[in-house]
Amino acid sequence: MQILPWALGFGATGVLAFFAFQSNPPKSNATIEPGSRKIGNLVVEEVSPKRDDKVVKTEAEWKMILTEEEYRILRRSGTEPAFCEGYLTNKEKGVYHCKGCDLPLFRTDSKFDSGTGWPSFFQPVKRENVWLKSDFSYGMDRIEVLCSRCDGHLGHVFPDGPRDQTGLRFCINSASLKFHKSEGKDETEGKKGEKPPI
């Protein structure tokens, strides 16, 4: 039996989450393609994308605007414990933005209960708002999800999301997000008839 990455390093909570997940794993139509470095139909970019609005700060500046936990996760690729609440059970309508630079990342209509202990989404607000790179840390082959504007670490993406959507699960740390509650139509909504981002 293969140990899933999110079940490692969290003591009893992680072990219980792992076995609960194994007893009822989600189905998916997405796959990771090691040769081409793709997950589903998303290409792993490896290099931070260029943007006119790129946010670059020194480590000292990041430490001034982020809490210790936010800094550990966003700037040091940390992971918060499973089921630590945060935005895990948030059911309000709105948009999750990057805690580091306020870029819109995920809408609540793409959020789903994955049972893994972290907020999970099947697609970002816009494909260009996140970038993906290979993560071989801890002897595992994973795909890291980062904010494309400030390069903040958000979490990882896995090919075990809802089959009736993208088949992907963007597993995101609550500490890397801030929630903007909707006051009606949000600024990230696409035009009528527009294709979804992925």
N, C-alpha and C positions, 0 to 999 in steps of 0.2 A: 504494500500500500504506500502510495506516494504522499508525503506530508506537504500540505499546501502552504505557500509562503506566509499567508496571513495567520496561520495557526502557530507559527514559531515565535518564541520569545515573549509569550504572554502568560506563562505559568498555567495554573488550573483553568483560568478563563479561556485561554487560547486552545487548550486541549479539548475542553468541553465543546467549544464552538466548532473545532475541527471534526469531532465525531458526530455532532449534530448535522453538520453540513454533509458529511460522507453518507449518512443514512438517507438523505433526501437531496442529492445534488441537483442543481438546476440544469435544464437541457439548453443546448445552444447550437446554433448553426454556424458560429464563427470558429476560426482556428488560428493558431499562431503558426506562421510559416517561417521557420528558422533561416532558410537560405536567403530569402528576399527581405527579411526583417519587416514583415507585415503582420498585423493582427486584424482579422476580418478584412475590411477594405482600406484600412489605415496604414500608411507607410510610416515606419519609424525613422524620424528625421536625423537623430544623433546630434546635430548642430543647432544651437539656438537660432530661431528665425530672426531676420532683420526686420525692425519696425521703426517707423518714424517717431513713435511715442514710447520707445524703449525706456524702461526705468532702471537706472544703474546707481547703486549706492555703495558706500564703503561698509565693511562689517560693523564699524562703530555706529554708523547711521542707522543700519538695520536694528541694532540692539537698542537704540533709542526709541524706535517706533513700535517694536514688537515686544510682547512678553517673552519671558525665558522659554516657555513651552512653544510659543509660535515661532520663535527664532530657531529652536532645535528642529522643528519640523520643516518649516519653509526654507531655511538657509543651510541646514545640516542634514537634510533628507531623513529626518526622524519619522517615527510612527507612533501614534497615540495608542493606548491600550484599547482592545475591542470592548464594545458595549460601554464606553465611557460617557454615553449620552451626547453632549454637544448638540449637533444637528441631526443625530441619528433618527429621533422620533418626531422631528419637526414636520407638521402637516400643513402649515400656513402656505398660501400661494405667494410666489415671489421668485427672486433670482439670487443665486449664490454667487458672490463676487470673491475675487482674490483678496485675502487679508493684507497682502503686501502692497498691492497697487490699485485695488478696486476694479480690476477688469472683470466684466460679467463672464461667468464660467458655465454654470449649470442652472437650468430652470427646474422648478418643482414638477412640471409635467413630464420630466424625464427621470424623476427619482423613483426608486422602487425598493421594496424591502427584500434584500438579498439574504438576510439571516446571518450575515458574516460579522456583524458588529460595527460596521462603518457605513456612513452615508454612501449610497450607491446610485449611479446614474447610468442610463444606457447611451447617452450622447451629450456632448457639450452644446452650449448656446450657439457657438460658431466653431467650425473646425479649426480656423486660424487662431482661436483664442487659447488653444492648448498645443503643446508640442510633446512628442514622444521620443524617448531615447532608451537604449538598452541598459539594463541594470543587472550586472552579474555579481552583485554583492552577496555575501553569505553563501556562496557556492550555488546560487540559483540563477535561472534565466528568466528574468521578468522584464516588463516594459513599464518604465517610469512615466508618469504624467506630470508635466510642468506647465506653469503659466507662461504664455509666450511673450508677455510684456516685461515681467521682472525676473523670469527664470526661477520662480519659487517652486519648491517641491510640493506637489499636491497629493500624490498617492501613486497607484499603479492601475493599469487596465488589464483585464483578464477576459478570456473568450467564453465566459460562462454566464452571460447575461440573458435576458428574456429572448426567446426564439422569435416571438412575434414582433420584436423591435429590431435592434441592430445585432443582437447576440453578444453584445459587449457589456462588461461591468466595469465602469470607472469607479474604483474603490478609493474614496477621498477622505482625508483627515479633516475633521471638523475644525481643528485649530488653524487650518490653512484657508478657511472660508469666513466670510461675513455675509449675513443674510439681509437682503433688501426686500421688505414686504411689498407686495403689489398694491398699488392704489388705482387699479384699473389696468389698462393696457400697458405692458412694460416696454422699455426702449429696445429690447432685444428681439421682439416679435418680427418674424419675417413677413414679407408681403404675401397677399393671398395667391395661392398657387405655387409659391416658392418650394423647391425641394428641401427636405430636411438636411442638416449639415453633414451627416454621414449616413 
